[in-house]
Amino acid sequence: MSTEQLSIAITGAGGAGVISCGELLLQAWARLGGRGLLRKAYGPQIRGGESAALLKLTERERYTASSNYDVVLALDWANFSRFEEEIRLGSDTWVICEPADDLPDSVVAAGPNILRVPLAELAAASHADGRENMLALGLLGSLLGLPAASLCELSGQKLARKPQSYREAATACIERGANEKLDCQLQVPPLGGKDLWYLSGNQAAGLGALEAGIRFVAAYPITPASDVLEWMAGGLEQLGGHLVQAEDELAAINMTIGAAFGGVPAFTATSGPGLALMTESIGLAVASETPVTVFNVMRGGPSTGIPTKSEQSDLNIALNGLHGDAPHLVLAPLDIADCVFTTGWAVSLAQQLQTAAIVLSDQFIGQSTAVVSEPRRCENIVPAILPALEEGDYLRYKLTTSGISTMASPGDVDRRFTADGLEHNEKGTPSAKQSDHQSQLDKRADKLADFDFGEDWGCTSGSGSVALLCFGSSSAPVAEAAALLTGRGVDARVISLRLLAPLQVVALTDTLAGCEQLIVVEQNHSGQLFHYLKGQMDFQQQVHSYAMAGPVPLNPQSIAQRVLEVTGK
């Protein structure tokens, strides 16, 4: 039997291997042509605490967080209460746990089906180094109809650098789990997808950056952006590039600007606290018209906040965090696969427009892994046409029709110029003259305002009188909410913004033509996108806000309910 989706939660203490179990399960599923999403949930502790692998196996690729779970396998219940808002059970949920476990009150209240399996005992009997997570992998794989041989092969690859006894133990436990017969039958989604990719949002972003020409990366590790850098390191080496782990975020952004000043496309990745430290230097990149790309994987804030959970709350600082009038680019990938295109596009735009680009991903997109069709690439973007160099005195910041001037590299003969944070004239010589300040402010603003960004500023669908507008990871739950609304007789159009600054006011106004109600959906406490749009647009529609703080992902049913309240239907 088959169904459109099946959700599985594997929970346990940090270090118990539940994430590895979830990864291997999704990889084996993908091998057979199955689609799915793996969300990784961690506690904020450096070591220990809670962790959960949250799997959603699906027939299609619109990946939202599951509202409830069909199967929950608990290696232990010690920290389950911290997941109660994310892992919802019902009377049709199957719970697999140890025979002697006392179930949390919330689990008992849900009235699920309980399957008690001696996971630790079976793992120990399978091999002296046996672990419960590998036994659970074989058990869950059997319920999904996955070949044990495939799971053993994948675990062997994952443990390739471990002692031989580890691989033997994993194989023994997987096979023992696969042979364990449970009184449980699951309806699974259909298989058979072709040419599917298995990647996380952070990996997709790294791929997009490398394909767009990034050859230097400087960064300081920070959750949840560190694995962008870990993944890019190997690729950079193969392409002749370099990655430097800086001593802090201040050093990282300045190294990035220095490399870009030297003519090497440069990139850094961080999260909210790191972006806060980088803002002064990003202003230097704007003032000196040096192209850099800053990839920001948002997490719960402010301050240290909730470093392992998702929230779209860095929009304000990305848009307005630079002091002075500092026009720059702000973009946001719409989903995991779109990280490839959007990050590559951001790099290309930064290079073309000689400015800073900030890309807003988040923990949900960045650290989740999905099985997707081959992602769209940005290979066909046309490079900027720079004014030809003229004989005589070189003017780095020459006032041109496009606002883009030819950028020389250090060492170019007769192309010397000053590049620093001071206001300057066309030559680059520091100047406090009002006329120079005005002309350079106009230059930096107009080159972004007048640039033709084409149709990729956002993604739109539907044509109803009600519009749902969002950005980034909100796109999938908003699209699903629109589908729910269609079933209730409400035709809603969806507008997902990819380019947030400069806001494409004319294109957005045209897209909203015929709408009567507009609901701005985002995952933060203060409605940052809502207030930004109200300040930029002269809306003809009634505009409403649906803003929910993290860390629990946006729920399509709740979004749809808000729309019904607004429309009175």
N, C-alpha and C positions, 0 to 999 in steps of 0.2 A: 504494500500500500504506500501511497505517496501523499505529500502535503506540500503547501507552498513554502513553509518554513518550519524549522525545528530549533529550539533554543536549549543549550546545555550550559550549566554553570559548574565549574570545578573549583572548590574552595579549600583553603588550608592556610597554615602559617607561612610567613615568608621563608623561603628556603626549602619548602616541602616539594617543590618541583611542579606545582600546578600549572604554571605558565608554560613550561616545557611540554607538559602533557597536552595542553590546548594547542600549542604550535604544531606538534607532531600529528595530532588528530586532524587539524585543518589541512596540513600538507598532504596527508594520505587521502583525504576527501577530495582535494584539488586534483590529485593524480588521476582520479577517476572521472574528472570533468565536472566536479561539484563546485558550486559557488558558495561563498560564505564570508563571514566577518568574525575576527577574534578581537575582542576588547580586552585589554590587560588592566586590571584594577589592583592598585597597590596602596598600602598605608604610607603615611609620610615619614615613617622611621627610616633611618639609614640601614638598620638591620632588624630582622624580626618583623613583628606585626602581622598584618593580614595581606593576603593576595588572592586573586581570583582570575580564572580564565573564563571569559564569557563568550561563548560560541553562538553564532546565529547562522545556521545552514539554510540557504535560500534557493529559490528557483530563479530569482532575478537579482539585479545588482544595485537596487536602491537600498543602501545599508543604513539602517537606523538601529539604535539600541533596542533590545527586546523589552517589552512591557511586562512579560511574565515568562517563566521558564518551564519547559517540559520535563527536564531532568536536572537534578542537583546532586552532584557527587561530592560529599564532604570528607576530606581526609581528616579534618577535625572541625569542631564547632567553636573553638576558643574565641575567635574574633568575628564570628558570623554576624553579630549584631551590627557591626559597622557597615555591612552590606545590605541590611534589611530594606533600605530605600531603593536599592538598585536590583536586587534579586527577589522578585516577587513570586510567590508560590500560590497554587490553587489546589482544589480537590483532585484535579487530574494530573498534578505533578508527580513524577516518580523521584523519590529521595533514596539515594544509596549511601549507606553509612555503616560504621562498625556496630556489631551486635550490642555492645555495652554502652553505646553513646546515649547520653541524656540530650534530647532534642531541645533547642531553644523554644521558648514559649511561642514566638511568632510562627515557627514552623508547625508546632502542634496545632495552633489555632487555624492554620490554613487547611488542615485535614488532608495532607497528601498521602499518596501510596508509599509505604515504607518498605524498602528492600534492605535487609541487614546482611552485610557481607563481611567476613573477617579479612579485611584487606591486608592488615599488617601480618597476620598469621600466614596467609597464603603467600605473601611476598617473601617472608622468611623461609617458608618451606620450599620455595622455588629455587633460591640461591642464597648463599651466605651473605652476599652483598645486595640482596633483593630490596627494592624500594616500592612503597605503595603506589607512587605516581605512575610507574611503569605497568604495574598490575592493573591500575585504573585505566590506563591507555588501552590495554588489550581488551578489557571488559567493555569499555565504551565503543571501541572499534568494532567488536563483535555485534553490539546492538545496532550499529549503523551499517553492518554488512561489509566492513572494510577488511581486506585480506591481512591476516596477521603477518605474513611475510613482508608486506609493504611497510607495516609499522616497525618491524624489526630492522629492516634496511634503513629506514629514516632515522631511527634511534641510533643505529650504528654510525651513521654519518655525523649526527650531532655529537656523539661521544668519541669521535675519531681520535682526539688528542688525549683521551683518558686511558687508564690502564685497561688491558684486555679483559680483566675480570669485571669491569664496569659494563662493558658491552655484552659480555656473556650473561651477566645478571639481568640486564635490561631485556635481552631476548627471552630468557627463561620466564621472567615475570609477565611479559606481553603474551607469550604463548599460554601461560597458565590462566591469565585473565580472559583470553579469547575462548578458552575451553570451559570457562565457568558458565553454567546455564542459569539464566535468570528468568523468572516468571514475569517477563515484561516484553511487550511488543511495541515498537515505535513506528509511526508513520514518518517516512523520510522524504525530503524533496527529491525531485528527479535529477539524474546525472546527465552527462553527455555534452557538456560545454566543450568548445574547441579553442585552441590557442589562448589559453587563460594564463594570466600572470598572477604570481603570489608575491605581494610586497606590502610594506607598511607605508604610511604617509611620509614619514621621515626619509625612508629609502627613496620613495618616488621624488621627493623634493631634491635630494642629492643627485639623482639621475638627471632631472631637468636642468639643474645648475651646471653639471658637467657637460651635458649635450649643448648647452648654450655658450660654452666656452670658458667657464670658470677654471682657472689654473692656479689660484692661490686662495687658501682658506686660513684664517687665523681665528681662534675661538677659545673660550674658556668653558669647561664642562658645566652644564646646568640642566637639571631635570625640567621639562621632558624633551630637551633639544639635543642631548649629548649623542644619541645614536645617529643623528644626521651626520655628525662629524666622524663618528666611528665608521660609518658606511662609506663616506666619501674618501677617507684616507687611502684605502687601497686603490680606488679608481684614479685618484689624482696621481699616485705614483706611476701607474701604468701609462698615464697620459703625459708624463713629464712635468707634472705640477708639484706643488708642495703644500702640506698642511702643518701649521705651527700651533702648538698648544701654548697660548699666552699665559702670563701670570695672573691676569684678571681681565674683565671685560673692557676696561679702559685701554689696556694695551692691545687687546684683540681688534677693536674698531680702528685704532690708529695704525696698526700694522696693515689692516685691510686697505685703509685709505692710502698708505704709503705705497703698497703694491700697485694699486690702481693708478696712482700718480706716475708710477714707473711704466705704465702701459700694459699691465697684466690684469685681466678681468678677475676681480676679487670679491670674496663672499665671506660672511660670518653668520653664525647661527646662535641664538640665545633664547631666553624666555624673559618674562616681564621685568624681574629685578635687574637683569643684565641690560635690557633695553633702556631702562631708566638711567643706568650709568653711561650708556653710549650716546645719549641725546646731544650733548654738547659737541661731540666730535662728528656726529651726523650733520649737524649744522655747518661744520667746517667743510664737509663734502659738498653741501649745497652751495656755500659761498664760493668755494674754489672750483665748482663745477667738475668734481671728480666722481666718476661713476662707481658706486658701491651698492651691493645688495645685502640687506640684513634680513635674515629669515628668523621670525619670532614665533616660537611655539608657545601659545598662551596657556596659562594655568590659573588656578584660583588665586586671587589676591585680596587685599593689598599686602605689601611686605612679603614675608615668606609664604603667607597664605596657605593654600593647599597645593603643594608642589606636584602631587601625583594625580591631580584631577583636572578636568577641563572647565574652562570658562572663557567667554569672549569679552573679557573686560579690559584688554589693552588697546581697544580701538581709540579711546581718547588720547592716550599718550602717542600712539602712532600718527594720528592726524595732527595733533596740536602740541606735542611735547617739545618741539624745537623752539628756542627763543628767537625773537625777531620775526620778520617775514621771511619764511624759509620754505618755499613751495617744493614739494617732493612727491614721490609716488607712494601710494599705499594700495596693496593688492591682497586678495584672499583666495586661496584655492577652495573650490566648492566641495571636494571630496578627496578621498585617498588617491584615486587615479588622476584627478585633475591637478594634483601637486606637481606632476611632471610638466604639464603645459604651463601652468601659472607661474611656477618658479622660473622656468626657462624664459617665459615672456618677460618677467620682471627683470631678469638679468639683461635681456636684449634691450628692453626699454631704458634701463639705467645707462647702458652703453651708448645708445642712440642719443638720449637726451642729456647725457653728461650730468647726472644728478644721483641722489640717493633713492633707493627703492626699499621699502619695508614690506615684507610679505607676512601676513598674519595667518598662520596655521593655529592649531591648538592640540591639546593632549589627546582628545578623542581621535582626530585625524592622524596626528603624528605617530602615536604609539599603537594604534590599532593596525592589524594586518588583515588584508582582504584578498579574495580571489576575484580578479577583474579581467575584462577583455583588454586587449592591448591598448595602453593609454595613448591619448592624443599627444603629439609632439609639437614643438614650436620651430621646427627646422625651416619652414618656409617664410619666416618673418624677414622682411627686406631690411638690410642694414641702412643706417642713416647715410644720407648724401652730404658730405661735409664740404664747405666752401674751399675752393682751391687756395693753396698758399700763394701769396703774392710776394713779389720781390720787395726788398726793403725791410723796414722795421716790422718785426712780427708782433701782431696784436692777438694775444691769447683770448681776450674777452671782447673781441670785435663785435660791434652791434650789427647783426645780420638780420635778414628778413625772417628767417626761421628761428632766430634766437640761439642757434647752435653755432659755435665757433670751432675752428680746427684746433685740436689738442695735440701739442707736441709732446715728445717724450724727453726725459733728461738725456742730454748728450747730443740732441739734434743740433746740427751746425746752424748758427744764427737764429736759433729758435728759443733763446733764453727768455724766461719770464718769472715774475714773482707769483707764488701761490701760497697764500696763508689765509687766516680768518679775518683780516682787515678788509674793509670795503676798498675798492680799487677803481682805477680807470680801465680803459680798453687794453692797455699794455699789461696791467696787473700791478702797477705801482700804487701803493696805498694812497688813498685820497679821502679827505673828509668833506669834499665839496658836495653840496646838495645836488647839483646837476649830475655828478657821477653816481651818487647813491641812487637817485631816481632812475637813471637810465639802466643801471645794473639790476635794480629791483624789477623793473619792467621786463628786462631781458630774461631773467630767471623765471618769472611768472608766465610770460607770454609763450615761451617755448613749450611749456606744458599745456597751457590753455588752448593753443592753436594747433597742437599736434593731432593728427587723425589716428585715433586708437582703433578705429574700425568697429566690428561687431562683437568683439570679444570682451567688451566692458561688463557683460553679464550674460545670464542665461534665462530665457523666458519661455513660458508655456501657458496655454489656456487663454481664454478671451472673455471671462465673466466680468460682471460689474463689481465684484469683490476681488481685491488684489492682496496677496501676501508677499511682503518684501523682506529679504533676509540677506545674510552673507555667510560665507564659510560653511562650517559644519552644521549650521542651522538648515542648510538647503535640503538635506534628505528628509528630516522630519516634517519640514514644511510641505514638501512635495507629497509625502504620504498623507498629511492632513488634508491637502487639496483633494486627494483621491477619496478620502472618507467623506468629505463635504459633497462631492459629486453624488455619492450614494444617498445623501440627505437632500438632494435637489438643489444644492448651492453650487453654481459653477464659479470656481475661483481660478484666477490666473496667478502664476507664481513668477516672481522676479528675484533672481539670486545675483547679487552684485559680486563681480570679480575685481573690478577696478573701483576702488573707493575714493581715491584722490589721484588726479582731479576728478571730481564727480561729473559724470556725463549728464548734465542737467537736461539738455535738449533731447537726447536719446531716451532718457528716463521719462521725461514728460510725454513724449510721443508714445512710449510703451504703456503709459497709464491712461491714455485717451479712452474714454468710455467708462472708466471706473467711477464708482460712486463712493466706495468705502475702501480704505487702505489700512492694513494692519501690518505694522513693522514688528518682526519676530527676531529675537536675539537672546543669547544666553549671557546676560549680565544683570546686575541689580538695578542700575540707574537708567536703563534705556538709552545707551550711548548712541547707537545708530539712529534711533528715533529723533533725538535732539539734534544730531548732526544734520539729518535730512531736513528737519524743520527750519534750520538756519540757512540751508542752501537753496531750498525749493520754495516756490510759490504754489502750493498745492491747491487744486480745485476740488479735491476729494476731502471727505472727512477722514482724518488720520488718527489712528489708534495705536497704542503700544501694547505688545505682549513681551515683557522682559522677565526672564526667570534666571536667577543666579544659579551657578553650578553648586555642587559637582554632579548631581544627578542629570543625565542627558535629557534634552527636550523630548517631550512626549507628544506624538502626533494627535492623540485623542484630546489632550488638553488644549492644544492649539485649535483644533477643530471646534471645540466647545466655546472657546473665546470668540471665534468668528460667528458662531450661531448667536451668541449673546449680543454681539455688535450689530448683526443684521436683523435680530429679532425673529429669527426663524427656528 
